[in-house]
């Protein structure tokens, strides 16, 4: 390996894709067990590497030098091998600073709480101080060292202005977890989550719903990768390189989620988009049928609607954990808030708004098997579809036209061939 990333578990990492958008080098992901780290660092069989959880501090004894930022933080995420001597840097500092600025959050004069106590927490602490925070406090489960416990956080620091999460709580595959309850912080004005997979953690989503500025960690990843690439190559990159890498990765990783009434054409439109983009299409109704080993009408008849909805939620959660897919949902998937939250973590939600007059009832849809049933569902659900969607797509046109409208929105294209 000449260039790459080392860590204990890298199945969630986007680093390879980002680095290969920045520069033309072969960048690899290499998982290393804790007991093998010393041997890897002693052999030094690399030109330059990035370092992630849990080795940002463990690599330091192997280095000949570290830069001032890394020294002050006590964590290294970039190592360059210069004629057998290893030099350590911390580009996470610049990445975290760039992320906070992108989110429009201003720490100056504010009280900041850092969730976590590892290398990224130390980076966030240093950045918050550098950006003028009046008070910066680290929180951990144990409260060891200079950290407070979560109990102390809730009891004594409800006046916090900004929360920065550096823990893995909420990270893939445990996407449903939340490190803190933000309802307990009435002054909260900003949330940063270093997690980038999923693209939006439940912590970020809960903040956004309250109108609080919030951002996930992908921009930090892209920004620190550009700064690392400068160390790797000796080049200087313009800010536009960071923005392009971020935008390209975000749009490619963000799922295209289709919601709408039964018979509105979600699966048909999804297949057209899949053909154009080569994205995998996931039909949650088809997942339910496969999981239950029976048709949806039979599930309703034998077990009832609640059983079906429970299965649907399982399938939505499973589909939502993936990246870069097209997810065609069942007509009632939006009836449960938890489903909308799951779909929002990695997806942009498009409501295919087909006119009621164009919705054709079919016998295989238990709750939309005749015109009266469809009309009732339409009346009950229309506002829920609108509220759940990021974009409402006028679908009083062909499925091909609907697909083009969605692609134009998703990729901000002026034309889709």
Secondary structure, DSSP 8 states (H G I E B T S, - for coil): --EEEEES--TT--HHHHHHHHSSS-EEEEE--GGGHHHHHHHT--SEEEE-TT-TTTTGGG-SEE-HHHHHHT---EEEEETTEEEEE--HHHHHHHHHHHTT---TT-EEEEE--SHHHHHHHHHHHHTT-SEEEEE-SS--TT-B-HHHHHHH-TT-SEEEE-SSTT-TT-TT--SS-GGG-TT--EEEE---SSSS-HHHHHHHHTT-EEE-SHHHHHHHHHHHHHHHHS----HHHHHHHHHHHHHHHSEEEEE-STTS-HHHHHHHHHHHH---EEEHHHHHHHHHTS-HHHHHHHH-HHHHHHHHHHHHHHHHTSSS-EEE--TTGGGSHHHHHHHHHHEEEEEEE--GGG----TT-TTSSSHHHHHHHHHHHHHHHHHH-SEEEE-SS-HHHHHHHHHHHHHT-S---
